[in-house]
Amino acid sequence: MIRAGVVGVGSMGRNHARVWSELSDVTLVGVADTDEVAREQVRKRFRVPVFGDLQQLLLECRPDVVSIAVPTHAHAAIASLAIAAGVHVLVEKPIASTKQEAKALIHEARARGVVFAVGHIERHNPAVVELKRRLDSGALGRVLYIEARRWSPYPERIGDVGVALDLATHDVDVMRFLTGSEVVSICGGRVIRVSGRNEDLVIAVLSFGNGVLGLIDSNRITPTKTRELTVLGEDGMARVDYLLQDLSMYQNGAGAAKETDWDSLRVFKGVSEGEMLKVGIERQEPLKLELEAFIRAVRGDTASVHMASGEDGLAALDVVLQVLEACAPVESIGGF
């Protein structure tokens, strides 16, 4: 049995605690949080010891692994403490506030010989995993363009980072995961601040080393939640709805529209529209898949694991920080 702990039991951390408690080969041994109310709620629900800080959790419960779901500015300090104790760490994205902090954590984990993972959960979404398999098998031919749209209402629980670190890191990581390539340049971008000191809307165009063009469109000022990904290739197109775990594949046709099609229909269908396939996906909770992959890595089984490493977390952080730098200064259009 793997002994698991959770540091930070707000919205995301509580989900970590739930999943750890549900896994058959893991025991949730305790949680830590500075908020007494949050601690008490978790204690009642999961009937585990609760503590005010990680040091107490490490000393009294001796976990093998910990999930870290504290605010971003505290990631480096908390993760470093756990790594120093020889505990395997999964820290929620973004990996840290700065590249220097991220690099230090990667170095510390390597020196201590512990697994250090980052919670880029979308690469565990079953629809994304299946899309990755199909792209690798050449289903769309050469990939040309990827567009990610991630829109949300404003999250009251996140105030220390803007939308780039909060949301856009997801899609940078997914694009790297799908293409197997790194961002080599940022072609253009725009950031807008509405609610406070951090940006609430980011649009950026990324160029990857293998020639793929990526568009990041993230905001947290819309009244509805959207999580969509479109991949365009030479032989067709794919669309993913992250929330519904839907994957649709569109093929390019062999030629022009049939002569029997009336003119107005031909306008909508185009000259090369082929078949559309709604791919059957076995829907599963991405967080559960992520934590299971983390445990396999802890046990030394890295085969077919899509887990985001510390290096993956650093790469995503580096790109969004470059986007913010390229788009500075932030444009402000008022508040709500």
N, C-alpha and C positions, 0 to 999 in steps of 0.2 A: 504493500500500500504506500502510495505517495502522500506525504503530509503537506497540505496546502494552506497558505494564509493569504489574506487580502489586506492591503493597506489603502484606505480610502473607500468608504462604503456609501458614497453618494449614489446617483442614478446608475452609472456604469459599474462601479465597484460592487454594488449589491447584486447585479446580474452575475458578476464573477463568482461571488459567494454562492449564489444559487446553483450555478452550473457545477462548481467544484463539489457541492454537497450532493449532486445528482449522479456524478460519475462513479461507477462501480469500483474502480481501482484507485480512488483518491479519497482521502479523509480531510474535510475542512476542520482544521485544528484551532483556528482563531482568526480574529480580525483586529485591525487597529484603525482608529480615526480620532481626530482631535475633537470632533463634535459629539458631545455626550448623548444627545437625542438620537443621532444616527447609530451610535454604538448600541444603545438600549433597544432600538427597533430590530437590529440584526441579532442581538442576543436572544430576544424573544422568538424571533422567527426560526433561527437555525440552531438555537440552544448550544452555542459555542462560547468559549471565553472571549471577552472583548477587552481592548487595551487602549490607552491614550496615545501610545506611540509605538513605532516599530521595534525599538530596543526591547520593550517589555514582551512583545510578541515573540521575538527571536529567543529571548532568554527563557521564557516559561513554556513555549510550545514547540520550539525547535523544528520549524517547518523545513521541508526539502525544497519547496518552491513558493514563490509569492507572486501574486498579481498586484501591480501598483496602478491605482486609479485616482491619484491625487491631482490637484491642479498642476499645469505644465511647469510652472516655475519651481516646483518642488521635486520634479522627476529626478533630477541629477542627484540631489542629496540623499533622497530615500533609496534610490536604486544602488547608489554607491555603498550605502550602509549594508544593504542586503548582500551585495556581491562580496563585500569584505568578510561577511560571515559565512561565505561558501554556499549561499543559497542561490538556486537558479531563479532567474527573474524574467517575468513578462511585464513590460511597462506599456501602458496605453500610449497611443500616438498623441502628439508627436513625441519622438524619442526624448527630446529635451528642448530647452529654450534656445540654445546656441550650438553651433557646430563644435566649439571647443568642449562643451559639456558632453556632447554625444561621443566625440572621439575618446575622451577620457573614460567614459563608461565602457566602450568597446575594448579599450586597452586593459582596463581593470578586470573585465570578465575573462578575457583571454588569459591574462596572467594567473587568475585564480582557478581557471579551468571549469567555469560554470557556463551553462547555456544562458544566453542573453537574447531575448526576443522582443519584438515591438508589435503592439496590437493593431496592425493594419488588417482589420477584420474582413475587408471586402475580397481579399484574395482567397478567402475561405467560403465565400458565397457560392453555393452549388452552380448557379448560372454562370458565374465568372470562371469557375473551374472547368465547366464543360466548354465554354467559349475558348479558353486557353487550349484545351485538347484539340478542338476543331481547327483553330488557327495553326497550331503546330503541324497538323496533318494536311494543311494547304487548302482548307475548305473555301477560303476567299481569295486564294492566290496571294500575290504580294500585297501586304497591308500598306495603304497609302495615308490614311487619316483616322484619327480617333477623337471623338468629341465626348466630353464628360459634362453632364449637367447635374449639379447638386444644389438644390434650393431648399431653404428651411425658414420657418418662423424664427424669430430671435430667441435663443436659448437663455433663459434667466440663470441657469446653473453655470454658465461659462462667461467669465468676465476678464480673465487674465490674458487671453489671446484673441486675435481677430479670426476672420473666416478663413484666411490662408492656412494657418496652422491647424485650425479646428476642423475644417472640411476639405480644403483643396489637397492636403497631404494624402488623403485617401486616394484621390484620382491620379495623382502623380505616381503613387505606388502601383496602382492597377495598370497604368500605362507601361511602366517599367516591367511589370510582371508579364503582361501580354506580349510586349515587343521583344523582351530580352535585350533591350538596348538602353543607353543612358541619354539624358538630355544634354545636348551640346551647346544649345543657344536658346535664348528667349527672344522671339521675334517682335513681340509687342505685348502690351498689357495695360490694364486700367484698374485702379482700386478706388473705392468710394467709401467714405465713412459717414454713417447716419446716426448711430446710437451712442457713440462715445469716443474714446481715444483710439480705438482699434478699428481696422477696416471691416466693413460689412458686405462688400461686394468685390469680387476679384474676377477679372477676365484676362487670360493670358494665352499666348500662342507659343508652343514649345516645339523645338526641332530636335529629333532624336538622331543618334549616330547612324542608324540604318536607313535614314531618309523619311521615316514616318513623321507626319505633322500632327501635333496634338493641340486641342483647344480645351482649356479649363474654364468652366463657367460656374462659379460658386457664389452663393449669397445666403444671408440669413435675415432677409427682410421681406420674404414673400409669405403670404398667409397660408400657403399649402406646402407640403413636403414633396419634393421630386428627387428621384435618384435614378438617373438614366445614363446609359453608355451606348454610343454608336460607333461601330468600326466599319470603315469603308475599305474594300480591297479591289483589286483589278477584276475579280470574278463575282463580286456581289457585296452584300452588306449584312451586318449583324446588329441587333439591338438587344440590350439587356435592361430590364427593370429590376434594380437591386431589391426593392421592397417586396415585390411579388415573386421574385426569383424566376422571372420569365426570360426566356431566350428565344428570339425569332431570327431565322436566317433567310435572306433574300438572295436569289440567284439572278445573275444577268442572263437574259435570254439569248437565243442563237441568232436572232435577226430582227427584222422590222415587224411591226404589228401585222396581223393577218388582214388581207384585203377585205374580208367580210366585216371587220370592225368599222363602225361608223366613225366619222371624222371627230366628233366631240369626244368619244371614248378614247380614240387614239391619242388625243392631247393629254389625257390623264394617265394612260398606261405607258406612254413613251414608246420608243422604238426597240427597246431591249429588255423589257420586263420579263423576268422568268418566274419560277415557282417560289412560293413562300412556305417555309416550314416552321411550325411552332414546335420547338424541341421539348420533349417530355423531360422534366426535371424532377428528381426526387428531392423535395423541399426539406431542408434541415436547418437547424439554428446555426448560423455562422460562428457564434461565440463558442458553442460546444465543439464544433469542428476545430476551431482555433486552439482551444485548450487541450483537446485530444492530441493535436499535432505537436503541441508544446511538450506534453508528457512523453510522447514517442521520442522526441529529440532528447529529452532528459535521460531516457533509457538507452540512448545511443542508436535508435532506429531513425535514420534520416531519409530513408527511401520514400520517394514521392511525397515528401513533406513540403507544403507550400508556405510554411511559416516564414514570416518576415524577420530577418536577422537584424542585429544592431547596424550592420553595414547598409541594409535596405532602409532602415529608419533614418540613418544619416543622409543617404542619397535623397530621400523625399524631403527632409528638412532643408537640405542645401538648395534644392530647386525652389521651394516656396520662399525662402529667404532671398534668393536672387530675384524672384518675381517682385517681392516687396521693395527691394532696393532699386530695381529697374523702373518701378512705377512711382517711386517717391517724388515729391511729397504726396501724401494722401489727400484726395479732394473731399471736402466736407460739404454736404448738401442739406444740413439741418439735423434734426433729431426727433426721436419719438419716445 
